[in-house]
Amino acid sequence: MAFSNRSILVACARTLMVVVACCNLGAGPFTPGTIDYVAELFTSQGCSSCPPADQWLAAIAHKPGVVAVSFHVDYWDYIGWQDTLASPAFTARQRAYAEAHGEGQVYTPQVMVNGLAGVAGSDRAEIEQAIKMTKGVDGAVTVPMRLTETGGHFMVEVAKGAGGPASVFALRVARASTILIPRGENAGQSVTYTNVVRAIDKLGDWIGQTATFDVPGVARDGEGFIVLVQKGTLERPGAILAAAKTEGL
């Protein structure tokens, strides 16, 4: 089949338009400082001290500058009620923090702020102090990041910045889960948990340069995604350099 010079020029122009469109996908300036802090609450349905901390997380979770999640641990299951939202992986995350910070034990409720400071989840003054003290430390929440959605598919864009290398994690999160607890220390209570982590997956590594990552799978009804760029590994987590969340979290 023969092509004229005009046909070739038109084809090349169309190809160039596609390339430019692909290069501009998600274009626009990153806005640094849109996340003020990241709070991870380690909680349990079997912990009588936890409901006030669960309520605190619910009150702050949907603020625009806050990324807040609930990790349910399983080490209280033996005292009468097996936490229906717990996972050994979440207990392992809390223990990894304890080891990284030189702490000899774990407890609930505990709030981990920006991956750097673990404080009592029942002490709001201590939480506020940890938020102030960890901002910017070791690069905490200083790297711009964007999480966008197209047709149910999510893409992460991490800007160029300091503090790498780091791991990029996607957390699949249930917006709210109300549990009637029939046994254990909270027997008879109905507790609503907010931004409950159901799974955590590593998307890849960030080395300080602009990078994009695909979030695998889709969120189920009532779920969304939170993405963290965190120094260290799952086994030894460090400062959270960047965070983003989908709408509704």
Buried (B, 14 or more C-beta within 10 A) or exposed (E): EEEEEEEEEEEEEEEEEEEEEEEEEEEEEBEBEBBBBBBBBBBBBBBBBBBEBBEBBBEBBBEEEBBBBBBBBBBBBEEBBEBEBBBEBBBBBBBBBBBBEEEEEBBBBBBBBBBBBBBBBBBBEBBEBBBEBBBEBBBBBBBBBBBBBEEEEBBBBBBEBEBBEBBBBBBBBBBEBEBEBEEBBBEEBEBEBBBBBBEBEEBEEBEBEEBBBEBEBEBEEEBBBBBBBBBBEBEEBBBBBBBBBBEEB
